[in-house]
Amino acid sequence: MEYCMDKMKYGKKEIEKIREALVYSPVLVWDALGTADKKKVFSFCEGYKKFLDRAKTEREAVECILNLIKDKGFSEDVTQGSLKPFVKVFRGKSLALVRPGTAPVEDGIRLLISHIDSPRLDLKQKPLYEDVDLAFFKSHYYGGIKKYQWVNRPLAIHGRIIRSDGSVLDIAIGEDDSDPVFTVLDLLPHLAKKVQYDKKLNEAITGEKLNIVVGGLPLGDNKTKDRFRLSVLNYLNETLGLVEEDLISAELEVVPAGKARDVGLDRSLLGAYGQDDRSSAYASLKAVLDMKNSEKTAVALFVDKEEIGSDGATGAKSNFLESVIWDLMLNMGIEPSAYKAYRVLADSRALSADVNGALDPDYQDVHEKRNAALLGYGVCLTKFTGHGGKSGANDADAEYVGWLRRLFNRKKVVWQSGELGKVDEGGGGTAAKFLAVYGMNIIDCGPAVLSMHSPFEISHKGDIYMTYKGFRAFLEAP
Ligand SMILES: [Zn+2]
């Protein structure tokens, strides 16, 4: 086709019209919202902050979700042909909420999958020792952390211990104002030149130096062996009924102590531990609870172990989703079969509800600015993940992106497209690729955050709200 040369002579107004009609420009959430909607954004985030405070581990997230769905009509049993919403918990660490739709399940479901684990320090199984008259717990970090971020900060210990008699003890020490906290020590700058300053950042603090201070009172006099270690054991025994061997049958997670906070004088931002990926988990939960009855069956899956590759019984690579689909078929009065289950999954549409890294104002060089996600520009669609030449990627197809884009535009969801960093810079993945094997349409979708995987991740309140709005539109769409 020939290009009309006359168009080169267009005036300013005509050129502006062309620009408006043709050029894609992302929209800042605040520019798209009226006063009433802005209030909704802030009130939505009050609930989100409470969720973050109560759900600092995967187990706590499951408990918290179960509390929030109380009296909302979710049955804990699957009854043949009941067509009622149900909840399925797996080993206390992953959970599915299912809301059957009016359409036959063979037409596929709408699936949101988010993860409820976050990077942290796990206690080793034989954690307790003493050194230089202080008692410590050894830790083993979980997920992708920058080790230097975990020193010199108040930490809390959350988790579960199975005692020798088989009884279960859940603890969370360090969150209440009256609780003690814990910490990892760091070297004073005066002596850090050779052992830290001359090293690479990720070598300056090693994994075996992430030791947690837990005590400093001795038991007995200076002739008593291991009296600081013994003192901690004695305390644990007197207050919690524990003996040292109990710590072997325990999952104790060390997380930043303290609550989610508003950030900035205008409170437009939110800072907290674990927003990857509890932001998407909370938005998924709220979307399932608030959605109007819809045609398609809605499933929100909350999984564990994403931060270490989705392996294990409670991760996205397990067959938890398949078992949920079998239950769903029973619930809808269909004779379950593997053939039908795979057909349902292949015909489904899914959002891998997870965060992306926002363009960092201080490190813009690692991003390719035209394609980076921006804080405050709404829920982010990440067409592909992976690293290098899309290695290890889930890559959603154009048709699916086209469907979602039209849906979000129609429903006035402020959204953007983003990728994680420059092509050769690094990368990462999510649970999406493990579900894509079923043949379903799946794409990463969630808020962009700053300081991702740090003890204090930063999100934009407008993005959190748009994530909820996007997820809800997705579940309600015919
Ligand atoms: Zn994540």
Residues whose N, C-alpha, C, O or C-beta is under 5 A from the ligand:
A	BS01	ZN	D276 D277 D354 V355
